[in-house]
């Protein structure tokens, strides 16, 4: 297939160099200017007769079309025509790949093709550069590079740091195997490096052009520290690290950390000696508390010193992986972690005298072999998790940990708990870098944890396992389809897990994930916030509709599901079945899969779940488009997201309204439409409860739960089709 594509595009065997160019990238900040790519292709054609092949996914076509306008006559556009196997075959066929920091770059390395990598924006070559030998990496020498993932860059100056002329020259050097040991370039804002492996097999970047900055110096130091950790010492690295100076402030902070680590090591050895003898519980308890305090000092007292973060991360990793089966082994492991931290800080701070450096390398830990071999105490020592266990539910007034993001339902739960007289300890999940630490501290007082849509729970089940170990019950209330949230999660369900779902038909799927306690709990309205705002003298408004266009969710799930053109017949059939007769999107997708077995034979269970989510969201989008088309002539007023303007450019659109009293006032004295998402086969959404409470007239689609929760003759009006 690859040879056929190249042959059909006019690529022959004339001996001219064949080069792949990857213009796109996952983020705009990581993309070198597309016109510069085109100019580079033209220069390579003019200088060495090179043929350039532009590859990419369909969404990158506008970028490539811009590049092609200046790329010369020997440029070929294969965007959207290559799946991964075909792309890999093409990459194996060519002499060089010129790329941003992309998957194409890594695939080229996998098939053994050299890469000229252009690194900008939030890409960090030290972490994601081409993993192989004799590649070149070009990156900017700017104070703001690499930028933070959360930063919206106002200028993208890094994309202008290197010219097509420089990139073309480097490409020619690579093709001719003529990469020098050093580049003399006039532009001081460019860094050029060559990838390779040292004598111990560690990947590294060798600087060919550009100054060595403070971060480079620290990186050299850490390379030597990690080499020592792995039991290998590279004399070249030792010499390089020795020649780099730390500032006086950094050195002083490092020495303080070393002193804390040495005190921690000494306290552990003292505690081990006490445990060998007949220990005094009061003394051992005091020493254990002292060790805990020293651990906390290490992990939280030096966070302002970013250059120490790798050492702190290594220390935390060691503590988190201690055995919890034996107190002696725990303390010995903690002592070793403190000792290695002290030695590593010594390595970091030595720079003037190679003898001092070598003595730090050879510093032996305090001997504890005899302590390990000693007989453990007769009583089984408590595990570290015992510190966080306590009796729960001792009072009618509960203390509740609530994991929060920006979801309205979390605010409603907090308000309800407070009205009932309970105490709430909120942990802002999206803003907290140390959620586990906060949670453990809060668990000392808490009776249970509440979350919505399993917020905070990881797919490997580590948080659930932690809550089991500290015996903290947790409640997770699903107000969106559980399968679409959990996907391939390892639920690690146990005694502490209590689940609720707003959709009765999802109870079996939650049980299928391993949860034993699953109950049906529909949504409701907060009467204090949505008490009727209607007045008899105010005229009735409408029809009105507060709704999401589903444009952004569809785009997001198309990306997550990695949808290709070959998948469209399956998706279209499933969506058509959903729109004809509302059913479970999972069932609709599986029926469509039976009609197209060849197209879907490689789909995993996770792939099917992502496709089912996309089917539900696309069907919802199409249903809502149809409602607008029918009701717009009636003066329909929509409040929602900007996606509506993409679907209906002439639509009158109101800005979104915050949930609560402001929204209640908007619902009052109005006819409010409602259309339930297709992720809900039978249940109803929040609006069905809020509109009647606020004094509005609700016109909603027919759902089976409506008749159980409402008097559909007096409390709401239902329809089966948009026409009705």
N, C-alpha and C positions, 0 to 999 in steps of 0.2 A: 504493500500500500504506500509506503514512504517513497520507494523508488518510482512508483507510478505517478505520484503527485509531483515529484521533482521533474520527471521526464515530461509530463503534460505541461509543466510550467516553462519548459525550454532549457532545463539544465542538462548539459551534455557532459562529455568526458574530455573536454579540451585542456584540462590541466590547470585551469584558473582556480584560485582559492575560492572555496565555498564557505560563507560565514552566515550564522544565524544571528539575528538581532531581535531581542525581546524588549519592546517599548513599554509595555504596561507593567504595573506592580499593584500590590494590594492596597496601597494608600498613595494619594497624590504627592505627598512629601517625599516618597521614595522613588519618584519617577524623574529621571533626567528629561530635559526638554525634548519633546518629540521631533521638533524641527532640527535639533542638534543631532539626533540619531540619523535623520535623513541626510544631513550634510556629511556626516561621518561615512555613510554608505557611499555617497557620491565620490568623496575623496579616495576611498579605498578602490573604487572602480577605476578612477583616473590614474592612480599611482601604481597599482599592481593588477588591474583587470579583475578584481574580485566580484563575484556574484553574491548578493546579500539576500537572505530569506527572512522575511518578517513573519514571526509566529505570534500566537496569542489566542485568547478566548474571544467570542463574538462581541462582548461588551467593550473590548479594546479597539474595535474597528475604526472609530473616529480618530483615535490617536495615530494608528498606523497609516490611515489615509493622509493625515497631515504630514507624517514623515515621508511617505512615498512621493509627495509632490516635489521634494528636493533630493530624492535618493538616487537619481540617475536611471539609465535605461536597463541596467542589469539587476534591478531590484524586483523581488517576487513577493507577492502577498498571499500567505497561506493561513491567515487569521481565520479561526473557526473551523478549519478543515482537519485538524489533528487532535485525536484523543491522546491519552498519555503513551500507549505503546507506539503509535505512529510518530509522535513527537520524539520519543526516545530513539527510534530508528533514524530519524532525520538528524538528531544531534550527534549520533554516532557516526554519521556519514560526513559531517562537515569538519573543517579544520579548526574553527574557533567560534565561540559564542560571546557576543557582546550583550550584556544584560544588566538590568537593575538587580537589586537584591530580591530574587524571585524563586519560585519553585522550579522554573526552567533552568536557572543557574545550578541548582542542586541536582536536577536530573542530568544535566550535562556532565557533572562530576561523576555521577553514578556510571555513565557509559564511557568515561575516560576522555572527554573532550575538554581542552583548556578553556578557561573563562576569563574574560576581561570584565570585571565587576565594577559598576559605577554606583557607589554607595552614597546616599543622601538622606535627609530627613531623619526619621526615627530609626533607621537601620543602623545596626552596630556591627561593623565588620568583625570585631573580635569575637562576637558570639555567633553570627550567622554568615560569615564570609565563606567562600567556596572551600570546602573541606578536601583539599588535595594539594598536589605539588605544582609549582611553576605556573600558578595563576597570578594575575595582577589585580590588585584592588586599588581603585582611585576614590579618594574621599576628600571632602573640604576641610581646610584648617580654619574653622570659625569658632568663636566663643560659644555660640548657641548650638553647635553640633556635637553629638546627636541630640535632637530635640525630644522632649517628653511626649509620650503617647497622647496625653490629655491636652496638649498645647495646640491652639489654632494659630499656625504661623501666618504673620501678616505680609511676608515678603518672599519666602522660598529662595533666599539668596544662595543657599547651598547648591541649588540646581544650576546656578550660573558660574560656579567656581571653576569649572574646567571646560575647555573649548573642544569643538570637534577636531581641530588640528592636533591637539595633544592626544586625544583618544585614538585618532587614526594612526598617529606615529607609534603609540604603544601597541596597537593591533599588528602593525607591520613587524615590529620587533618580536612579538610573540610568534608570528607565522614564520619568521626567519630564524627562530631560536637565537636571537641576538639581544637578550635582555641583559643590560649591564649591571654591575654591582651598585652603581649609583647614577641617578639622573641629575643633570644640571638643568634646572628649569628656572625661568625668570619669575614665574608666579609663585609667591610665597604662600598663597592660600590653598595649595594643593598638596595632598599627601599621596605618595605612591608606595605600595608595599607588594612584596612577592610572598606567596604562601609556600609553606614547606613543613617538614617534620625534623625535629632535632634528633640527636643521637639516641635519646631515650624513647622516641616515638611520639612525642608531644607535638601537636600542630601549633604553628606560630606564624606570625607575619613579620617578615624582615623588611625594615624601612629602607626604601631606595631613594626617596625624596621627601623633604619636609622635616620640620624640627621635631625633636623629642620633647613632649610636654610633661606636665606633672602626672597626668593619668598614665602615660606610657611608662614613666618611672615606677609608679606604684604597681603597674601590671607586671613589670619585670621582677619586682620584689615578690609578688604573690606567686609568680611562676616558680621561683626558687623555693618558696615555702611549701607549695604543693608537691614539688619534686621531692623534697625531704620527707613529706608525709607518705609518699609512695615508695620511699626507700631508695631513691636514686638521686644523685647529686651531679648536676651538670656544672663543671668548672667554669664554662663560659658564662652561664647564668649567674654563678656566684660572683664572678668578676664584674658583670654588667650591673648587678644589684648593688655591689660594693661602691660603684662609682657615682651613685645617685644619692643626693642629699634630701632629707626631709627638713621641713621648716622647724624652727625651734618650738613653735606652738604644737605642731603635730607630734614632735618627739616627746614633749612634756605630757601630752594626753596619752601617748603610747606607754610611757613609763608608769603612769597611774593605773592603766589597765593591767600592765604586767604585775604590779604590786597586788592588785585585787586578786588576780589569778593565783599568785603565789600564796596569798593568805587562804584562799579557797582550797588549794592543794594541801596545805598544812593542816587545815581544820578537818579535812577528810581523813588524813592519816591518823590524826588524834582520835577521831571517832572510831575508826577501825580498831585501834589499840584498845579503846574502852570496851568495844563489843567482844573482843577476845577474852577479856577478864570478866568478872562479875559486874556488869554495868549498873551504874546508878541511873535509874530512869530520869531523874531530874537533870543530871549532867548530860546524858545522851540527847535528851530533848532540847536542851539549850544549845548544844553543838549542832544538832540538825537544823534548828532555827537559824543559827549563824550561817550555815552553809546555804540555806535557802536565800538569806539576805544577800550573800555574796553573789549567788547566781543572778539574783534580780539586779544587783549593781552592774554586773557584766552586760546583761541583756537590755537593760533600760537606761543605764547611766552614761552610755557612750554613743547613743544614737545620733547625737549632733555631729559626730566625727565620721563623715561618710567614708573616709579612706579606711576605716576599721570595719566596715560592714561585712566584708567577706569573712573576717575572722569571727565576728559575732555570729554569722550564719552557720559557720562550721561548728562553733561551740553549741549553738541551739540544736543543730542536727544531732550531735553526739548525745545530748541530754534526752532528746525525744526518742532516741533509739536504745536507751538503757533497758536491760532486762528488768521486768517487774516481779520476778519469781523469788528473788533472794536479796535480802537487805545488804549483805556483805558485797555481793556482786554489784549492786546499785551504787553503793558508796565508792567502791573501787573504780567503777566506770566513771563516776563523777570526778574522782581524784585525777584519773588519767586525762579527762577532758580539760580540767584546770591546768594540769601540767603541760599538755600540748599547746594550750592557749598561751601560757607564759613563754614557752620556747618559741612559738610563732611570733609573738610580739618582739622577742629578742632578735629574731631574724629580721623583722621589719625595721627595727631601729638601728641595727648595726650598719655602718656604711663607711666609716673612716679607716677601720683597721681590719684587714682580712683575717688576722688571728682571732680577733673578737668574734668575727662572723663564724669561723670554723668551730670555735669553742661553743658557740650557741648551738650549732648543728649537733655536736657530740654530747650535749648535756643529757645525762641519763635520768629517767624518772626515778622517784623514790621507790625502792623495792617493796612490793606488796605481795610477792608470790606466796610467801609463808602464810600471809593472812588469808589468801584465797584458799589455800589448802587446809586451813584450820577448820575444825568442826564448827558448824553453825550453831547458834543458840538453839536450845530445845524447843522454844516457842517459835512459831512461824512469824517473822517480822511483818508488819503491815506494809502494803504497797503504797506507792506515792498517791494513788487515786483515793486512798482512804481519807486523805486530808480534805477531800471535797465531798465526801459522803456525809449525810446528816439525816435525821428524821424529817420527813416532809409532812405537810398537811396537819400540823399540830394545832392550827387555829382556823377558825372560820374565815378570818381575814388572810387571804393568800398573798404571797409575794410571787409575782409572775415576771419572767424574762420574756420580753417581746422583741423579736427580730424585725427591724423596720427598714424599708427603703423609701419609696415615695408613693406607695400604693394606698389608695383611699381606704381600703378595708382594714389596713393596719391601724390607721387613725381611729376608725370606728370601734375596733376592738379595744384599743387603749381607753377611749372615752367611756365605753360600756363598763369595763373593769373598774375604772375610777368611780363611776356612779354607783357601782355595787359595793364600794368600800374597800376594794382590794388595792394593793400596792403594785405599781408597774415599774420595772427596771428596763428601759429601752436601750437596745444596742443598735446603732445605725450601721447596718451591714455594709452599705456601699461606701461609707466614709471611713471605715475602721480598717486599719492595716493589721490590727492585732485582735481580731474578733475572738479567737480561742482564749487568749489571756483574759479578756473582759468577761467572757462567758464563764470561765472557771472561777474567777473572783465572785461574780454574781451568784454562782451556784451555791456558794457558802450560805446564802440567805434564802435562796429561791425554793419554791414548792414545785414549780413546773415551768416549762418553756413553751411559748406559743409562736408559731410562724404561719404564714399564708403562702400557699403554693410551694411549699418545701424550700422557701428561701433560706440560704445558708448551708443547705445539705449538699455535700459533694457527691459526685457520681461513684466514687470508690467506697462510700459508706463510712468514711473515717469519723465524721462528726457524730453520726448515729452510734457508732461503736464507742466513742468517748462518753456520750450521754449514758450508755448502758453501764460503762465502768464506774461512773460516779453516781449511778442510780438516780438520775434526774429525769422524771417523766416529761415527755414532750407531746404537744398537740400540733398537728399540721392540718390546716383546713384548705382543701383544694377548691378554688373558685374558678379555675380553668382546667382544661382537660388534663388529667394526670399523665397519660401516656406521652403527651406532647412536651411535658415538663421533665419527666423522669427519663424518657428514652431508654438508654442503656444503663441506667443507674443500678448499682448494687445496693439494694435497699438496706441491707444489714438490719432488718427489722428484729425487734426483740421485745422484752417485757415492757420497756419504757415507751414504746411507740403507740400513739392513739391518733387515728386518722379520721377526718370527716371530709365528705365531698358533697358539693352542691348538686351534682348530677347522679341520680340513683343508679343509672346504668353503668357508671364507672366503678361501682363497688367490686365487681369481679376482677377488673383489670388491676386494681390496687391489691387485692388478695393475691393475684398472680405475681406481683412483685415481692411477695413474702410477708405482707402486713396482715396481722391476724385480727386486730381491732379496728374495724372500718365501719363508720356509721354515716347515714344520710343526714345532712344538715343543709337545708336550703338557705338562701340569702334572706335578708330582712331589711327593714328601713329604720333609721334612727328618728323616732318621732319628735325628739327635742330639736333636731335640725330641719326636719321636713314637715313640721306641723303646718296645717293648711294656711296658705297665704292668699286664698281666693277671696274676692269681695263681690257682692251681688251687683254693684254698680259698674264694675269694670267689664268692658266688652270682651267677648271670647276671641282669642287670637288663634291663628293656625291655618293650615296645618304646619306644625313645627317638628323638627327632628334633630335631636342631639345624637350624633353618630360618627363613628370612625369610618373613613372611606376604605380602609383595609389595603390601601396602596403600599404603604411602607411595610406592613407585615408580610404581604405577598412577596415583595422584593427580598426581604430578609430571609424568608424560608425558601425561596428559589435558590438563594446562595447556600444556605445550610444543606439543602437537599442535593446540591450540585446538579441542577436540572440541565439536561441537554435536549437538543431538538428531537432525538430519537424517543425521548420519554413523553412527548406531547400527546400522542394518540392515547396512551394509557391514562394520563391525567384528564384529558378532555372527556373521555368516556365516563370516568368516575364522577367528574363535576356535573356532567349532564344528568347522570342517574340521581345525584343529590338534589339537583334543582327540580327534577320531575317528581320525586317523592322523598321527602326528608327521611334520612336514615343515618346510621353510624358511618362517618367517613371511612373508617377502617374497613367496614363491610363493602362499601362502594368501591374502594380501591382494590380489594381482593377479588371482587367480581370482574373488574377491568383487567386485572393481572391474568386471570384465566383466559382472557381473549388474546393476550399478547405475551405468551410464555417466553418466547425467545428474547424479547426486549428486556424482560425483567428477571431472567434466570440468575443473574449475578447479584441481585439485591439481597442484602442482609436484612435481618429483622429491624435493625436500627434504620436502614435505608427506607424500609416500608413505613416506619413510624414517621419519619421526616416527610415522606411523600404524602402520607395521610393528613398530616398537619397542613401541608400546602394545599391539598385538595379542599379541606374545610375552609381555609382562608380565601382561596380563589372563588369557591362557590358563594361564600358570604359577600365578597366584593361584587360578583355578578348579580346576585340577588338585590343588593342595595343600589346598584346602577339601574336595574330595571324599575325599582320603586321610584327613583328620582325621575326617570324618563316619563313615567306615567303621571306622577304627582306634580311635576314642575309647573305645568300649565295652571294648576290650582293655586299658585303662589306659594309653593313650598319654601319654608325658611329653614336653612340648615345651619347648625352650629357644630363645628368640628375642625379637623386638621386640613392642612393645605393640599393633601392628596386629592380632595374633591375638585380642586381647580384643574388638576391634570385630567380628570375624567370629564368635567363640565366647565370649560373656561368661562362661560357666561353666567355661571351660577352665583346667586347672592349668598355669600358665606359669612357667618358670624364667627368671631374668634372663640376658642374654647373657654368654657366657664368652669371655675373651680368647684369641686364637689362640696356640697354643704348648703348653708342658707342661701347663698347667691344662686345656686342652681334651683333650689326649691322655689325661689321667687320667680324664676323664669318659667317653671312648670305651671305655676298657678294660672288659672283662668285661660288655659290654652288647650288645644287639641294636639297631643304629642304622639307622633308615630314611634313605633319600635319594631326592630327586626332582629331576631335572635341569631347569634353566630351559629354556623353549622357545626361547630365543635360540640354543641349541646343537642343531643338527639331528643331529649324530653324536658329538660329543665328550663328555667327562665332566668333572665338577667336582672341586674340591680334596678334598672329603670322601671320594671314592672311593679316594683314595690314603692318606689319613690314618687312617681307621678300621681297616683291616687291620693297618697298621703298629703302631698303638697296642694291638692285641690285642682289638679288638672284632669283632663279626659284622656284616657289611655286607649290607643288603637294599636293593638299588638298582634303579631302572627300567632297562629294556633300552635300551642305546645301542650302535651298531655298533662304536664304538671299544673297548668293554669287552673284546671277544673278542681284540683285538689286544694290549691292554695287560695283561690278566689271564687267569688260568685261571678262567673263570667257574664251573667245577664245584667248585673247592676254595678259591679266594681270596675269592669273594663269591657272593651269591645274587641273581638278577635276577628281576624281575617285569615283565609287560607292561601290566597294568591294576591299579588300586587294589584291585579285588576279589580278584585273584590274590595 
